[in-house]
Amino acid sequence: MFDIKNYDTFKKIETINKGWSDDKKYYIETVTNGKLLLRICDMAEYEKKKNEYEIIKRLADRGLPVSLPVDFGVCDNGKSVYTLFVWCDGEDAEKVLPNLTEDEQYSLGVKSGQILKEIHSIPAPAEQEDWGTHFNRKADSKIRLYQDCDVKIAGDDKIIRYIEENRHLLEGREQSFHHGDYHVGNMVISPQKELYVIDFNRSDFGDPWEEFNRIVWSATASPFFATGQLNGYFNGTPPIEFFSLLAFYISSNMLSSIPWAANYSEHDLNIMKNQAKNVLEWFDDMNNPVPTWYKRELNSSDLQHKS
């Protein structure tokens, strides 16, 4: 860390332990009272981190409320890669939202959807593998991992059947840049109630609609926020084709979360089991692709008023 550019201006360095990323994260205060986020990872991640940094810079240049890039480089005598961003002041959205009015929750959700639409305006590389081929292989892997896992959930047959019967929805999907983990756990709400998007470390490329597979966390924290996110993204009520794919992506993601959590702790496993129960309830045992948390009464006329 000592060979990071301007390291001598760091007067305070605090380790950040939350999150699932393998990156080492630090809160930094400088001698000029600047606040920064420092991320450090293995040198093997150089190209990925460089591309991630450059795309975040593009998003910041467009005026999107993301962590502003400050610097990117190599440290620890060439063994590590570091990225520096301006620190986003505020609290995690999932903690703040329940204390806001339903109107405020919905408005912030609309904002998050509009931000995501801008994120998805960055196209995927031309050489990207066909999406149907890519995700069908991924779905096969998710099902196989679940079937090989000792832990099972009630209603898994309904989830697997929905995936198998809806694979055709993947065909012909265009691809774009992904944040990679877009939900309230990676958003910050400032004291002025402004929304900021953080943690792009899982970014990739794919079907833009797959990005909504993490909306389960947002819907659990606030159905009004989650509804606003969908309406903000589509500038009104989403088409039924979207909901059919939403159910597909959430189902496949949830299925693979069980073996993933089983390798961590009983606490994480219980969270995922409960989430699986919620998913089956939201989609009426996979018979209705429109989730019960989506508030249909908040339509496009409300959107014009909120945004």
C-alpha positions as CSV (number, residue, x, y, z in Angstrom):
1,M,0.0,0.0,0.0
2,F,2.9,2.4,0.7
3,D,3.7,2.8,-3.0
4,I,0.2,4.0,-3.9
5,K,0.3,7.4,-5.5
6,N,-0.2,10.2,-2.9
7,Y,-0.1,7.7,-0.1
8,D,1.7,10.3,2.0
9,T,-1.5,12.4,2.0
10,F,-3.5,9.6,3.8
11,K,-4.0,10.6,7.4
12,K,-6.6,8.0,8.3
13,I,-7.0,4.4,7.0
14,E,-9.8,2.2,8.2
15,T,-10.5,-1.3,7.0
16,I,-14.0,-2.0,5.7
17,N,-15.1,-5.6,6.4
18,K,-18.6,-5.7,5.0
19,G,-19.6,-7.2,1.7
20,W,-18.8,-10.4,-0.2
21,S,-16.1,-9.0,-2.5
22,D,-12.5,-10.5,-2.3
23,D,-11.2,-7.0,-2.6
24,K,-9.5,-5.4,0.4
25,K,-11.4,-2.2,1.1
26,Y,-10.4,0.9,3.1
27,Y,-12.0,4.1,4.1
28,I,-9.4,6.9,3.6
29,E,-9.2,10.5,4.9
30,T,-6.6,12.8,3.5
31,V,-4.7,15.7,5.0
32,T,-7.0,18.0,3.0
33,N,-10.1,16.4,4.6
34,G,-10.9,14.4,1.4
35,K,-12.8,11.1,1.8
36,L,-11.9,8.2,-0.4
37,L,-12.6,4.5,-0.9
38,L,-9.5,2.4,-1.7
39,R,-9.9,-1.1,-3.1
40,I,-6.9,-3.5,-3.5
41,C,-6.9,-6.9,-5.2
42,D,-4.5,-9.3,-6.8
43,M,-2.5,-8.4,-9.8
44,A,-4.2,-11.1,-11.8
45,E,-7.3,-8.9,-11.8
46,Y,-5.5,-6.0,-13.6
47,E,-7.3,-6.0,-16.9
48,K,-10.7,-6.6,-15.4
49,K,-10.1,-3.8,-12.9
50,K,-8.8,-1.4,-15.5
51,N,-11.9,-2.0,-17.7
52,E,-14.2,-1.6,-14.7
53,Y,-12.4,1.7,-13.7
54,E,-12.7,3.1,-17.3
55,I,-16.4,2.3,-17.6
56,I,-17.2,3.8,-14.2
57,K,-15.3,6.9,-15.4
58,R,-17.5,7.0,-18.5
59,L,-20.6,6.7,-16.3
60,A,-19.4,9.5,-14.0
61,D,-18.6,11.7,-17.0
62,R,-22.3,11.3,-17.9
63,G,-23.3,12.7,-14.6
64,L,-24.5,9.5,-13.1
65,P,-24.4,9.3,-9.2
66,V,-21.6,6.8,-8.9
67,S,-18.4,6.8,-6.8
68,L,-16.2,9.2,-8.7
69,P,-13.0,7.6,-9.9
70,V,-9.8,9.2,-8.6
71,D,-6.9,6.9,-9.5
72,F,-6.0,3.4,-10.8
73,G,-2.6,1.7,-10.6
74,V,-0.3,-1.0,-9.3
75,C,1.0,-1.3,-5.7
76,D,2.7,-3.7,-3.3
77,N,5.8,-3.9,-5.6
78,G,3.7,-5.0,-8.6
79,K,1.7,-7.7,-6.7
80,S,-1.6,-5.8,-6.4
81,V,-3.9,-3.5,-8.3
82,Y,-5.6,-0.5,-6.6
83,T,-8.5,1.7,-7.4
84,L,-9.4,4.9,-5.6
85,F,-12.8,6.5,-5.6
86,V,-14.5,9.5,-3.9
87,W,-16.3,8.3,-0.8
88,C,-20.1,8.5,-1.0
89,D,-21.4,10.0,2.2
90,G,-24.6,8.4,3.5
91,E,-26.0,5.2,4.7
92,D,-26.9,1.9,3.1
93,A,-30.2,2.2,1.2
94,E,-31.6,-1.0,2.7
95,K,-31.3,0.6,6.2
96,V,-32.6,4.0,5.2
97,L,-35.6,3.0,3.1
98,P,-37.8,1.6,5.8
99,N,-37.6,5.0,7.6
100,L,-38.8,7.0,4.6
101,T,-42.4,7.6,3.5
102,E,-43.8,5.3,0.8
103,D,-43.7,8.2,-1.6
104,E,-40.0,8.8,-1.0
105,Q,-39.2,5.1,-1.3
106,Y,-41.0,5.0,-4.7
107,S,-39.3,8.1,-5.9
108,L,-35.8,6.8,-5.0
109,G,-36.8,3.5,-6.8
110,V,-37.7,5.4,-9.9
111,K,-34.3,7.1,-9.8
112,S,-32.5,3.8,-9.4
113,G,-34.3,2.5,-12.5
114,Q,-33.4,5.5,-14.5
115,I,-29.7,5.2,-13.4
116,L,-29.7,1.5,-14.4
117,K,-31.1,2.4,-17.8
118,E,-28.1,4.6,-18.4
119,I,-25.7,2.0,-17.2
120,H,-27.2,-0.4,-19.7
121,S,-26.7,2.1,-22.5
122,I,-23.1,0.9,-22.7
123,P,-23.1,-1.9,-25.3
124,A,-21.4,-5.3,-24.9
125,P,-18.3,-6.1,-27.0
126,A,-19.1,-7.3,-30.5
127,E,-17.4,-10.6,-29.8
128,Q,-19.6,-11.4,-26.9
129,E,-21.0,-15.0,-27.0
130,D,-24.6,-15.4,-28.0
131,W,-26.8,-14.8,-24.9
132,G,-29.0,-17.9,-25.3
133,T,-26.0,-20.2,-25.6
134,H,-24.3,-18.5,-22.7
135,F,-27.1,-18.5,-20.2
136,N,-28.6,-21.9,-21.1
137,R,-25.2,-23.3,-20.2
138,K,-25.3,-21.2,-17.0
139,A,-28.8,-22.5,-16.2
140,D,-27.7,-26.1,-16.7
141,S,-24.8,-25.5,-14.2
142,K,-27.1,-23.9,-11.6
143,I,-29.6,-26.8,-11.8
144,R,-26.8,-29.3,-11.6
145,L,-25.2,-27.6,-8.6
146,Y,-28.5,-27.5,-6.8
147,Q,-29.3,-31.2,-7.5
148,D,-25.9,-32.2,-6.2
149,C,-26.4,-30.2,-3.0
150,D,-27.7,-32.0,0.1
151,V,-30.0,-29.1,1.0
152,K,-33.3,-28.9,-0.7
153,I,-36.2,-26.4,-0.7
154,A,-39.9,-27.0,-0.9
155,G,-41.3,-26.3,-4.3
156,D,-38.0,-26.8,-6.1
157,D,-39.8,-28.9,-8.8
158,K,-41.9,-25.8,-9.7
159,I,-38.8,-23.6,-10.0
160,I,-36.9,-26.1,-12.2
161,R,-40.0,-26.7,-14.4
162,Y,-40.4,-22.9,-14.9
163,I,-36.7,-22.7,-16.0
164,E,-37.0,-25.6,-18.4
165,E,-40.2,-24.4,-20.0
166,N,-39.0,-20.8,-20.5
167,R,-35.5,-21.2,-21.9
168,H,-36.7,-20.0,-25.3
169,L,-37.1,-16.5,-23.8
170,L,-33.3,-16.2,-23.8
171,E,-33.0,-16.3,-27.6
172,G,-32.1,-13.1,-29.5
173,R,-31.5,-11.0,-26.4
174,E,-29.2,-8.1,-26.9
175,Q,-26.4,-7.5,-24.4
176,S,-25.0,-4.5,-22.5
177,F,-22.8,-3.6,-19.6
178,H,-24.0,-4.8,-16.2
179,H,-23.4,-3.3,-12.8
180,G,-23.3,-7.0,-11.7
181,D,-24.9,-6.7,-8.3
182,Y,-27.6,-4.0,-8.6
183,H,-29.7,-3.9,-5.4
184,V,-30.2,-1.7,-2.3
185,G,-27.2,-3.3,-0.6
186,N,-25.0,-1.5,-3.1
187,M,-26.7,1.8,-3.0
188,V,-26.2,4.7,-0.6
189,I,-28.7,7.4,0.4
190,S,-27.1,10.7,1.4
191,P,-28.4,12.9,4.3
192,Q,-30.0,15.0,1.5
193,K,-31.8,11.8,0.4
194,E,-29.9,11.5,-2.9
195,L,-29.2,8.0,-4.2
196,Y,-25.7,6.8,-5.1
197,V,-24.7,3.5,-6.8
198,I,-21.5,1.9,-5.5
199,D,-19.5,-1.4,-5.8
200,F,-19.2,-2.2,-9.5
201,N,-16.7,-5.0,-8.7
202,R,-18.9,-7.7,-10.2
203,S,-19.6,-5.9,-13.4
204,D,-19.9,-7.9,-16.6
205,F,-21.9,-8.0,-19.9
206,G,-25.2,-9.7,-20.6
207,D,-28.9,-9.3,-21.2
208,P,-29.9,-6.0,-19.5
209,W,-33.0,-7.6,-18.0
210,E,-30.9,-10.2,-16.2
211,E,-29.6,-7.4,-14.0
212,F,-32.9,-7.5,-12.2
213,N,-32.2,-10.9,-10.7
214,R,-31.0,-9.1,-7.5
215,I,-34.2,-7.1,-7.1
216,V,-35.3,-9.7,-4.5
217,W,-33.2,-7.8,-2.0
218,S,-34.7,-4.5,-2.9
219,A,-38.3,-5.8,-2.9
220,T,-37.7,-7.3,0.6
221,A,-36.5,-4.0,1.9
222,S,-39.2,-1.9,0.1
223,P,-41.8,-3.1,-2.4
224,F,-42.4,0.6,-3.2
225,F,-38.7,1.1,-4.1
226,A,-38.6,-2.1,-6.2
227,T,-41.8,-1.1,-8.0
228,G,-40.3,2.4,-8.7
229,Q,-37.2,0.8,-10.0
230,L,-39.1,-1.1,-12.7
231,N,-41.3,1.8,-13.6
232,G,-38.3,4.1,-13.7
233,Y,-36.4,1.8,-16.0
234,F,-39.3,1.3,-18.4
235,N,-40.7,4.8,-18.0
236,G,-44.0,3.2,-17.1
237,T,-45.4,-0.3,-16.5
238,P,-43.0,-3.0,-17.8
239,P,-44.1,-5.3,-20.6
240,I,-45.3,-8.9,-19.7
241,E,-42.2,-10.2,-21.6
242,F,-40.0,-8.6,-19.0
243,F,-41.9,-10.2,-16.1
244,S,-41.6,-13.6,-17.7
245,L,-37.8,-13.2,-17.9
246,L,-37.7,-11.6,-14.5
247,A,-39.2,-14.8,-13.0
248,F,-36.8,-16.9,-15.0
249,Y,-33.7,-15.0,-13.9
250,I,-34.8,-14.8,-10.3
251,S,-35.6,-18.5,-10.2
252,S,-32.3,-19.6,-11.7
253,N,-30.4,-17.3,-9.4
254,M,-32.2,-18.4,-6.3
255,L,-31.7,-22.1,-7.2
256,S,-27.9,-21.7,-7.2
257,S,-28.0,-19.6,-4.1
258,I,-28.8,-22.7,-2.0
259,P,-25.5,-24.6,-2.7
260,W,-23.6,-21.3,-2.5
261,A,-25.0,-20.5,1.0
262,A,-24.5,-24.1,2.2
263,N,-20.8,-23.5,1.8
264,Y,-20.9,-20.4,4.0
265,S,-22.9,-20.7,7.2
266,E,-26.2,-21.8,8.6
267,H,-27.2,-18.1,8.9
268,D,-26.7,-17.5,5.2
269,L,-28.4,-20.7,4.3
270,N,-31.5,-19.7,6.3
271,I,-31.6,-16.4,4.6
272,M,-31.6,-18.1,1.2
273,K,-34.2,-20.6,2.2
274,N,-36.5,-17.9,3.4
275,Q,-35.8,-16.0,0.1
276,A,-36.8,-19.1,-1.9
277,K,-40.0,-19.3,0.1
278,N,-40.7,-15.6,-0.7
279,V,-40.0,-16.1,-4.4
280,L,-42.5,-19.0,-4.7
281,E,-45.1,-16.8,-2.9
282,W,-44.3,-13.8,-5.1
283,F,-44.8,-15.7,-8.3
284,D,-47.7,-17.9,-7.1
285,D,-45.7,-21.1,-7.2
286,M,-44.3,-19.9,-10.6
287,N,-47.8,-19.6,-12.1
288,N,-47.8,-15.8,-12.4
289,P,-44.7,-14.0,-13.7
290,V,-45.8,-10.7,-12.2
291,P,-44.6,-10.7,-8.5
292,T,-47.0,-9.8,-5.8
293,W,-44.8,-7.0,-4.5
294,Y,-45.2,-5.1,-7.8
295,K,-47.7,-2.4,-7.1
296,R,-49.7,-2.1,-10.3
297,E,-51.5,1.0,-9.0
298,L,-48.3,3.0,-9.2
299,N,-48.5,3.5,-13.0
300,S,-46.9,5.8,-15.6
301,S,-48.9,8.8,-14.5
302,D,-47.5,8.5,-11.0
303,L,-44.0,8.1,-12.6
304,Q,-44.3,11.5,-14.4
305,H,-45.2,13.1,-11.0
306,K,-42.3,11.5,-9.1
307,S,-39.4,11.8,-11.5
